[in-house]
Amino acid sequence: MKLLVTGAAGFIGSNFVYYMLQSQPELMLIGFDSLTYAGNLENLAALQAEDKKRFHFIKADITDAAAVAKVIEEEAIDVVVNFAAESHVDRSIHDPQVFLRTNVLGTQTLLDACRQLWRKDGQWVAGKKFVQVSTDEVYGSLGPTGEFTESTPIDPHSPYSASKAGADLLVRAYHDTFGMPIAITRCSNNYGPYQFPEKLIPLMIHNALQHRDLPVYGDGRQVRDWLHVSDHCRAIEAVLMRAESGSVYNIGGRNEWENIAIVNKIIEILRDKTQDQDINDGLIRHVEDRLGHDRRYAIDASHIQHDLGWEPSIGFAEGIEGTIQWYLDHRQWTENVISGEYQRFYEANYAHR
C-alpha cells in the first residue's frame, strides 16, 4: 500500500509518519507539504536510514492541481490522508482568505485528482480511500454538559472552523455524488512533540522557560478535551485500515480541562523539573478574549471505540509530563522553528490585549 500524507511536516502529520513507519512495515509513505511557517522539515529529521527507504518527501502545495495529480498518478497512491490545513484560530481571524484557500480549495483539489485517477471504466479501483482529518470545532460550542457525537449538527463559529466544516462537507459530497471511498475524522485538541509554539501547551512551555508573560484569553475557563497525538495517530490508522467508506468518527480523550488549569499544571511541572522558582503563576496575564471564542468542547468517542476497537491509551498525567520533557530536551528545535514571521504575529496578536 502507498500512502500520501499531506501536511507531513506539520505537528500531527510528522507524528503520523513516524508512527506508521513503525506500525506498518510494508507501507510506503510519501510526504507532501508546502512548508509554510508551521511545516518544518526539522520535524522529520529523526527518520532513520531504514525509514527513508520507505518514505520520501515532496515540497508542494495541495492547491497546485498539477503537482497533486502528478504525485497521485506517478506514485500510484492508494490512500490519501489529508492533514494539510491552516489550523490556528487566531490567524483565521486576522486573515480568513488563506484558510479558505488551503482548507477548502486545497481539499477540493485533492478530491478532484483522486476522482480522476481512481476510477477505471466507470468503477472505483479497489483499495482506494480518502481520509479527511478534521476537528471537533466544526460542531461549535457546548454548554456545561453534553458531548459532540457524529450526528451533532455542524455549527462553526470561526473562519478556521468554517473552512474545516466546508472541507468536510465537500468530502461527504464527493462520496454521495460520485461514490468516492472516504472517511472523515474529527478530533479534540492534540498535544505532544513537534507542536508549533503558537498553540496553548507549547506556547506556555516556551514562554515560562523564558520568564515571559503567559497570555490567557478571558477568564481562562474555556474547556477543551485533550488527546495525545500518539493516540490520535493510532485512531487514524484504525480508520484508514478498517473503516467503511462514508464513515465519520469522532476521536477524543475524555480528558476535559479548563485552559487556566492546563497553564497552572504546566507551571507546576516545569518548576519541579527545572527548580526555577521564577516559573510561577505570577507570569499569567489574562488578555482580551478571542473573538467568537467557543466555551467548551467535549467528544463522545464511543462510535470509534465500538466499531474499530480504538480507545486512548496515554493518560494526561503521563502525556503532559512527557510532552514538557520533550520540549525541555529540544529547546533548540523550538528556537529554530520560531521564525521572524511568527514573532511578528505573536506581537500583533497579544501586545495590544
C-alpha positions as CSV (number, residue, x, y, z in Angstrom):
1,M,0.0,0.0,0.0
2,K,1.2,3.5,-0.8
3,L,0.0,6.3,1.4
4,L,0.1,10.1,0.6
5,V,0.4,12.2,3.8
6,T,-0.4,15.8,3.1
7,G,0.9,18.2,5.8
8,A,3.5,15.7,6.6
9,A,6.0,18.2,8.0
10,G,3.4,19.6,10.4
11,F,2.7,18.6,14.0
12,I,0.3,15.8,13.6
13,G,1.4,14.8,10.1
14,S,5.0,14.2,11.2
15,N,4.0,12.2,14.3
16,F,1.8,10.2,12.0
17,V,4.7,9.5,9.6
18,Y,6.9,8.2,12.5
19,Y,4.0,6.1,13.9
20,M,3.0,4.5,10.6
21,L,6.6,3.6,9.6
22,Q,6.9,1.7,12.9
23,S,3.4,0.2,12.9
24,Q,3.0,-0.8,9.2
25,P,6.3,-2.3,8.0
26,E,5.0,-3.0,4.5
27,L,3.7,0.5,3.9
28,M,5.3,3.1,1.6
29,L,4.7,6.8,2.6
30,I,5.0,9.9,0.5
31,G,5.0,13.2,2.4
32,F,3.5,16.3,0.7
33,D,3.8,19.7,2.3
34,S,4.2,23.3,1.2
35,L,6.4,24.1,4.3
36,T,4.6,27.2,5.5
37,Y,5.7,28.6,8.9
38,A,4.2,25.6,10.8
39,G,5.5,22.9,8.5
40,N,9.2,22.3,9.1
41,L,11.5,19.5,7.8
42,E,13.2,19.5,11.2
43,N,10.0,17.7,12.3
44,L,11.1,14.7,10.1
45,A,14.8,14.9,11.0
46,A,14.6,11.9,13.3
47,L,13.9,9.5,10.4
48,Q,16.3,6.6,10.4
49,A,18.1,5.2,7.4
50,E,15.7,2.3,7.2
51,D,12.7,4.7,7.4
52,K,14.0,6.7,4.5
53,K,13.8,3.6,2.2
54,R,10.0,3.7,2.7
55,F,9.4,7.4,2.9
56,H,10.2,10.3,0.7
57,F,9.1,14.0,0.8
58,I,7.7,16.3,-1.9
59,K,7.5,20.0,-1.3
60,A,4.3,21.2,-3.0
61,D,1.0,22.9,-2.3
62,I,-2.3,21.0,-2.2
63,T,-3.9,23.8,-4.2
64,D,-1.5,23.0,-7.1
65,A,-3.6,20.7,-9.2
66,A,-0.8,19.6,-11.4
67,A,1.5,18.7,-8.5
68,V,-1.3,16.8,-6.7
69,A,-2.3,14.8,-9.8
70,K,1.3,14.1,-10.6
71,V,2.1,12.5,-7.3
72,I,-1.1,10.5,-7.1
73,E,-0.6,9.1,-10.6
74,E,3.2,8.6,-10.6
75,E,3.4,7.1,-7.1
76,A,0.2,5.0,-7.6
77,I,-1.2,6.3,-4.3
78,D,-3.8,4.1,-2.6
79,V,-4.7,6.2,0.3
80,V,-4.6,10.0,0.9
81,V,-4.6,11.2,4.5
82,N,-5.2,14.9,4.4
83,F,-3.6,16.6,7.4
84,A,-2.7,19.7,5.4
85,A,-4.5,22.7,6.8
86,E,-4.2,26.2,8.2
87,S,-5.2,25.5,11.8
88,H,-4.7,28.4,14.1
89,V,-8.0,30.1,15.0
90,D,-6.3,33.4,15.8
91,R,-4.7,33.6,12.4
92,S,-8.0,32.8,10.7
93,I,-9.5,35.9,12.4
94,H,-6.6,38.0,11.0
95,D,-6.7,36.5,7.5
96,P,-9.6,34.3,6.7
97,Q,-8.8,34.0,3.0
98,V,-5.7,31.9,3.3
99,F,-7.8,29.4,5.4
100,L,-10.4,29.1,2.7
101,R,-7.7,28.7,0.0
102,T,-5.8,25.8,1.8
103,N,-8.6,24.1,3.8
104,V,-11.4,24.3,1.2
105,L,-9.8,24.8,-2.2
106,G,-6.9,22.5,-1.3
107,T,-9.2,19.7,-0.2
108,Q,-11.3,20.1,-3.4
109,T,-8.1,19.9,-5.5
110,L,-7.1,16.6,-3.7
111,L,-10.6,15.2,-4.2
112,D,-10.7,16.0,-7.9
113,A,-7.3,14.4,-8.5
114,C,-8.4,11.2,-6.7
115,R,-11.7,11.2,-8.6
116,Q,-10.0,11.4,-11.9
117,L,-7.3,8.9,-11.2
118,W,-9.0,6.3,-9.0
119,R,-11.8,5.4,-11.4
120,K,-11.3,2.9,-14.2
121,D,-14.1,2.0,-16.7
122,G,-16.6,3.8,-14.5
123,Q,-15.7,1.9,-11.4
124,W,-13.6,2.9,-8.3
125,V,-10.4,0.9,-8.1
126,A,-10.4,-1.4,-5.1
127,G,-8.4,-0.4,-2.1
128,K,-8.5,3.4,-2.6
129,K,-9.6,5.7,0.2
130,F,-9.5,9.4,1.1
131,V,-9.2,10.2,4.8
132,Q,-10.1,13.7,5.8
133,V,-8.6,14.7,9.2
134,S,-10.9,17.4,10.7
135,T,-11.7,18.9,14.1
136,D,-14.4,19.0,16.8
137,E,-14.5,22.8,16.3
138,V,-16.8,22.2,13.3
139,Y,-19.6,21.4,15.8
140,G,-19.4,24.8,17.5
141,S,-19.7,25.2,21.3
142,L,-21.2,23.2,24.1
143,G,-22.8,24.3,27.3
144,P,-21.7,23.0,30.7
145,T,-22.9,19.4,29.9
146,G,-23.1,17.1,26.9
147,E,-20.7,15.9,24.2
148,F,-20.4,16.1,20.5
149,T,-21.5,13.0,18.6
150,E,-21.1,12.2,14.9
151,S,-24.8,13.3,14.5
152,T,-24.3,16.7,16.2
153,P,-25.2,19.4,13.6
154,I,-22.2,21.4,12.2
155,D,-22.2,24.9,13.6
156,P,-18.7,26.5,13.2
157,H,-18.0,29.9,14.9
158,S,-14.7,31.0,13.5
159,P,-13.2,31.3,10.0
160,Y,-11.0,28.4,10.8
161,S,-13.8,26.0,11.8
162,A,-16.0,27.2,9.0
163,S,-13.2,26.4,6.5
164,K,-12.8,22.9,8.0
165,A,-16.6,22.4,8.0
166,G,-16.7,23.3,4.3
167,A,-13.9,20.8,3.6
168,D,-15.7,18.1,5.5
169,L,-18.9,18.8,3.5
170,L,-17.0,18.6,0.2
171,V,-15.6,15.2,1.2
172,R,-19.0,14.0,2.1
173,A,-20.4,15.4,-1.2
174,Y,-17.8,13.6,-3.3
175,H,-18.9,10.3,-1.5
176,D,-22.6,11.0,-2.0
177,T,-22.3,12.3,-5.6
178,F,-19.5,10.2,-7.1
179,G,-19.3,7.3,-4.7
180,M,-15.7,8.2,-3.7
181,P,-14.4,5.9,-0.9
182,I,-13.9,8.3,2.0
183,A,-13.7,8.6,5.8
184,I,-13.8,11.7,8.0
185,T,-12.3,12.0,11.5
186,R,-12.9,14.8,13.9
187,C,-10.5,15.0,16.8
188,S,-10.3,17.0,20.0
189,N,-7.3,19.2,21.0
190,N,-4.0,17.4,20.3
191,Y,-0.8,17.8,22.3
192,G,2.7,16.2,22.2
193,P,6.1,16.5,20.4
194,Y,6.6,18.8,17.4
195,Q,3.6,21.1,18.1
196,F,4.3,24.6,16.8
197,P,4.6,27.1,19.7
198,E,1.6,29.2,18.8
199,K,-0.7,26.5,20.3
200,L,-1.5,26.7,24.0
201,I,0.7,24.0,25.6
202,P,4.0,24.7,23.7
203,L,3.4,28.4,23.9
204,M,3.1,28.3,27.7
205,I,6.2,26.0,28.0
206,H,8.3,28.3,25.8
207,N,7.2,31.5,27.5
208,A,7.5,30.1,31.0
209,L,11.1,29.0,30.4
210,Q,11.9,32.5,29.3
211,H,10.0,34.1,32.2
212,R,7.7,35.8,29.7
213,D,4.0,36.5,30.2
214,L,1.7,33.6,29.8
215,P,-1.3,35.1,27.9
216,V,-4.6,33.5,28.8
217,Y,-7.8,34.5,26.9
218,G,-10.5,36.0,29.1
219,D,-11.1,34.2,32.4
220,G,-9.3,31.1,31.1
221,R,-12.2,28.8,32.0
222,Q,-12.8,27.6,28.4
223,V,-12.9,23.8,28.4
224,R,-11.1,21.6,25.9
225,D,-10.8,17.8,25.6
226,W,-7.1,16.9,25.3
227,L,-5.8,13.9,23.2
228,H,-2.2,12.8,23.0
229,V,-1.0,12.9,19.4
230,S,0.2,9.3,19.5
231,D,-3.4,8.2,20.4
232,H,-4.7,10.3,17.5
233,C,-2.3,8.6,15.1
234,R,-3.5,5.1,16.3
235,A,-7.1,6.2,15.7
236,I,-6.4,7.4,12.1
237,E,-4.6,4.1,11.4
238,A,-7.6,2.2,12.5
239,V,-9.9,4.4,10.3
240,L,-7.8,4.1,7.2
241,M,-7.3,0.3,7.6
242,R,-10.7,-0.8,8.8
243,A,-13.4,1.9,8.5
244,E,-16.2,1.5,5.9
245,S,-16.5,4.1,3.2
246,G,-18.6,7.1,4.2
247,S,-17.8,6.7,7.9
248,V,-17.4,9.7,10.2
249,Y,-15.6,9.1,13.5
250,N,-15.1,11.5,16.5
251,I,-11.7,11.0,18.2
252,G,-11.4,12.3,21.8
253,G,-9.5,11.6,25.0
254,R,-12.4,12.0,27.5
255,N,-10.0,14.4,29.2
256,E,-11.6,17.8,29.8
257,W,-9.5,20.6,31.3
258,E,-10.1,24.4,31.7
259,N,-7.4,26.3,29.9
260,I,-6.3,28.0,33.1
261,A,-5.9,24.6,34.8
262,I,-3.7,23.5,31.9
263,V,-1.5,26.6,32.3
264,N,-1.2,26.1,36.1
265,K,-0.3,22.4,35.6
266,I,2.5,23.4,33.1
267,I,3.9,25.9,35.6
268,E,3.9,23.2,38.4
269,I,5.6,20.6,36.3
270,L,8.2,23.0,34.8
271,R,9.1,24.5,38.1
272,D,9.6,21.0,39.5
273,K,11.7,19.8,36.6
274,T,13.9,23.0,36.3
275,Q,13.9,24.0,40.0
276,D,13.3,27.5,38.7
277,Q,11.2,29.3,41.3
278,D,10.6,32.3,38.9
279,I,8.3,30.0,36.9
280,N,5.1,30.6,38.9
281,D,1.5,31.9,38.4
282,G,2.7,35.5,38.6
283,L,3.6,35.1,34.9
284,I,-0.1,34.5,34.0
285,R,-1.6,37.5,32.2
286,H,-5.3,37.5,31.3
287,V,-5.8,39.2,28.0
288,E,-8.8,40.2,26.0
289,D,-10.8,37.2,24.9
290,R,-10.6,35.9,21.4
291,L,-13.5,36.9,19.1
292,G,-16.1,34.2,18.8
293,H,-14.3,32.0,21.4
294,D,-16.1,28.7,21.9
295,R,-16.7,28.0,25.6
296,R,-16.5,24.2,25.7
297,Y,-15.7,21.2,23.5
298,A,-16.2,17.6,24.5
299,I,-16.1,14.5,22.4
300,D,-18.1,11.3,22.6
301,A,-15.7,8.8,21.1
302,S,-17.9,5.7,21.7
303,H,-18.5,5.1,18.0
304,I,-14.9,4.5,17.1
305,Q,-14.4,2.5,20.3
306,H,-17.3,0.2,19.5
307,D,-16.7,0.0,15.7
308,L,-12.9,-0.1,15.5
309,G,-11.7,-1.1,19.0
310,W,-9.8,2.2,19.5
311,E,-9.6,4.0,22.8
312,P,-7.0,6.4,24.2
313,S,-4.1,4.8,26.0
314,I,-2.0,7.7,27.3
315,G,-3.3,9.3,30.5
316,F,-3.0,13.0,30.8
317,A,-0.6,13.0,33.7
318,E,1.8,10.8,31.7
319,G,1.2,12.6,28.5
320,I,1.7,16.2,29.7
321,E,4.8,15.4,31.7
322,G,6.3,13.6,28.7
323,T,5.4,16.5,26.4
324,I,7.0,19.0,28.7
325,Q,10.1,16.9,29.0
326,W,10.3,16.7,25.2
327,Y,10.3,20.5,24.9
328,L,13.0,20.7,27.6
329,D,15.1,18.3,25.7
330,H,14.5,20.0,22.4
331,R,14.9,23.7,23.1
332,Q,17.0,24.2,20.0
333,W,14.1,22.8,17.9
334,T,11.8,25.5,19.3
335,E,14.3,28.3,18.6
336,N,14.8,27.0,15.1
337,V,11.1,26.9,14.2
338,I,10.2,30.2,15.6
339,S,10.7,32.5,12.7
340,G,10.6,36.3,12.4
341,E,7.2,35.9,10.9
342,Y,6.0,34.1,14.0
343,Q,7.4,36.7,16.3
344,R,5.6,39.4,14.3
345,F,2.3,37.6,14.6
346,Y,2.8,37.0,18.3
347,E,3.4,40.7,19.0
348,A,0.4,41.7,16.8
349,N,-1.9,39.2,18.5
350,Y,-1.1,39.7,22.1
351,A,0.7,43.1,22.6
352,H,-2.5,45.2,22.4
353,R,-4.7,42.9,24.5
